[in-house]
């Protein structure tokens, strides 16, 4: 389980237990469903199928788990505006149901 994130300024910031569990759960579920690794989801590739999977992961962390966009951005090696953009795209394309089905309570 991840215990910290590195901010864009290079500062090491600890994750709460809730944040860490949410990240692990989302990465595991999204990776399994779309066939990518955790590293793929947090990496820089812009392949369209990978971008969709990454956007779904960002959406789940921000919208489903209610984590701040700045925290989610740091967790996924993205800027907070990318998190907000992913939320807009997921909602605009109607992927919310698919995204939420990946997380079982």
Buried (B, 14 or more C-beta within 10 A) or exposed (E): EBEEBEEEEEEEEEBEEEBBBBBEBBBEBBBEBBEBEBEBBBBEEEEEEBEBBBBBBBBBBBBBBEBEBEBBBBBBBBBBEBBBBBBEBBEEEEBBEEBBEBBEE
